[in-house]
Structures are given as C-alpha cells and as structure tokens.
Amino acid sequence: MMNYGGDFYKTLGLLVNQYELMLVSKELMAKGLDYRLISKELKMNEFRIKKACEIAAKYKLTSIKSILIKLYI
C-alpha cells in the first residue's frame, strides 16, 4: 500500500513525465519524424521513445493534453 507522501509524488511525477513524452512524440510524429529521429532530436533512449510513440499513436493529441492538465491539477 502506498504511503501518502513521497511515493505519491514520485508516481505522479512518473505519470506526468510519460504523458509529456507522449505529447512531444505525438507532435513530432505529426511533423513526419519517426521514433529514431525523435530519439535523436530529444537526445533520449530510442526504446523509450519507440514505446511512447506506440502508445501516443492510440490517443488523439487533445486527449493527451487533457490528461496532462488533469495530472497537473
């Protein structure tokens, strides 16, 4: 069971980070970049970008933004 403190904020931070990565990946995919180029552009691990792109492809851009707003609040 999660304690109310550090674990909550760590988990929230991981979720925010993942959705932010999905948002940026989705925007760059819309510009015609594939995950390899996105990885180089963001200077991030290619596998992590590939997975973010795969998941982001299942969502509309507006949905990702909406989820992020809810996570920020």
C-alpha positions as CSV (number, residue, x, y, z in Angstrom):
1,M,0.0,0.0,0.0
2,M,1.2,3.5,-0.9
3,N,2.1,5.8,1.9
4,Y,0.9,9.4,1.5
5,G,4.0,11.4,0.8
6,G,7.0,10.6,-1.3
7,D,5.6,7.6,-3.1
8,F,2.5,9.5,-4.3
9,Y,4.6,12.4,-5.7
10,K,7.1,10.0,-7.3
11,T,4.3,8.1,-9.0
12,L,2.6,11.3,-10.1
13,G,6.0,12.6,-11.5
14,L,6.5,9.4,-13.5
15,L,3.0,9.7,-15.0
16,V,3.5,13.4,-15.9
17,N,6.8,12.6,-17.4
18,Q,5.4,9.8,-19.5
19,Y,2.5,11.8,-20.8
20,E,4.7,14.8,-21.6
21,L,6.9,12.5,-23.6
22,M,3.9,11.1,-25.4
23,L,2.7,14.6,-26.2
24,V,6.1,15.7,-27.6
25,S,6.4,12.4,-29.5
26,K,2.9,12.8,-31.0
27,E,3.6,16.4,-32.1
28,L,6.9,15.4,-33.7
29,M,5.3,12.3,-35.4
30,A,2.7,14.8,-36.9
31,K,5.7,16.6,-38.5
32,G,6.8,13.4,-40.1
33,L,9.5,12.2,-37.8
34,D,9.8,8.6,-36.9
35,Y,10.9,7.4,-33.4
36,R,14.6,7.2,-34.4
37,L,14.7,10.8,-35.4
38,I,12.6,11.8,-32.4
39,S,15.1,10.0,-30.2
40,K,18.0,11.9,-31.7
41,E,16.1,15.2,-31.5
42,L,15.2,14.8,-27.8
43,K,18.5,13.0,-27.0
44,M,16.7,10.2,-25.3
45,N,16.8,6.4,-25.3
46,E,15.4,5.1,-28.6
47,F,13.5,2.2,-27.0
48,R,11.7,4.7,-24.6
49,I,10.8,6.9,-27.5
50,K,9.6,4.0,-29.6
51,K,7.2,2.8,-26.8
52,A,6.0,6.4,-26.2
53,C,5.2,6.7,-29.9
54,E,3.4,3.4,-30.0
55,I,1.2,4.4,-27.1
56,A,0.7,8.0,-28.3
57,A,-0.5,6.7,-31.7
58,K,-3.5,5.3,-29.9
59,Y,-4.6,8.7,-28.5
60,K,-5.8,11.9,-30.0
61,L,-3.5,14.9,-29.3
62,T,-6.3,16.6,-27.4
63,S,-6.8,13.5,-25.2
64,I,-3.1,13.5,-24.2
65,K,-3.3,17.3,-23.4
66,S,-6.5,16.8,-21.4
67,I,-4.9,14.0,-19.3
68,L,-1.8,16.1,-18.7
69,I,-3.9,19.0,-17.5
70,K,-5.7,16.7,-15.0
71,L,-2.3,15.4,-13.8
72,Y,-1.0,19.0,-13.3
73,I,-4.0,20.0,-11.1
